[in-house]
Amino acid sequence: MEQRILGRTGLNASLMGLGGGGHSRLGMAKDKSESEIIRIIHSALDAGVNFIDTAEAYGTEPVVGKGIAAWPRDQLILSTKKSPGRGLNEDEIRHSVERSLGNLGTDYIDIYHLHGVPPKEYSSIVEQAYPVLEVLQQEGKIRFIGITERFERDTGHRMLEQALDDDLFDVVMVGLNLLNQSARRSILKRTQQMNVGVLIMFAVRSALSDPARLKEVMALLKAENQVADLPEEGALDFLVADAGADSIPDAAYRFCKHEEGVHVVLSGTSNIDHLADNIRSLDREPLPEATLHRLHEMFGEVDSVSGS
């Protein structure tokens, strides 16, 4: 598994990050047993994945803690998050961090994020929470401070633009995929200049794994005049037919992997075979230049959908 330096953190992170959220939540959302979920975590670790992302809101911290219990702590990068809606006074933030430490079975969290921050609430949330996070950082309970956007509602990255203006955060989590590439121009150019670590979410969502949902999204984009003269059905079939991708999700992961400024691409799953497919895609060569050009021409101006 390829590794990349996660910006100013200096952490050597695996290109693929195992995501504990999304629709599957490592299988919790699909009623997988704890032992099955731990097998997924072990399979990822054995394949060279050293970055695991979870959150207070996902409910997967405890099973992640069990899955990594026998793994050397200094070989892992653990990322978890605090949701603003769950209280931001000092006592509540401290309680959340201590609970996450206990759930994960560790003395420190590598990256602790403010989770899904809305653009209109950014300033007040940061004013309340950031000083507390700095103290916890000084105490050694968290190493680096991050922030994640609420991409399904903030598809144009307005919150992260504010966060980069302030330059308080070591790591950002941003939505990027074939259908909404807007982070390429509004976020990734700036993070590279500032040496901020970048985690990619939404590389593959329902519109890139379900043809019926893709058709719906294409119809929406045409109605909004965000794409011109594209078919609603089969718009991405050329990725398999002409570009050598194994599937649209395969192409989608490779698109994100090879975007300049990307450090970690998060991938959620609920079974080992799917995990292996995702790892295989993230190990593959770039999409052909002609294919990338075509995708940029098709969706380069889109900023209104998340891919869900």
Secondary structure, 3 states (H helix, E strand, C coil): CCEEECHHHCCEEECEEEECCCCCHHHHHHCCCHHHHHHHHHHHHHCCCCEEECCCCCCCHHHHHHHCCCCCHHHCEEEEEECHHHCCCHHHHHHHHHHHHHHHCCCCEEEEEEEEECHHHHHHHHHHHHHHHHHHHHCCCEEEEEEEECCCCCCCCHHHHHHHHHCCCCEEEEECCCCCCCHHHHHHHHHHHHCCEEEEECCCCHHHCCHHHHHHHHHHHHHCCCCCCCCCCCCCCHHHHCCCCCCHHHHHHHHHHCCCCCCEEEEECCCHHHHHHHHHHHCCCCCCHHHHHHHHHHHCCCCCCCCC
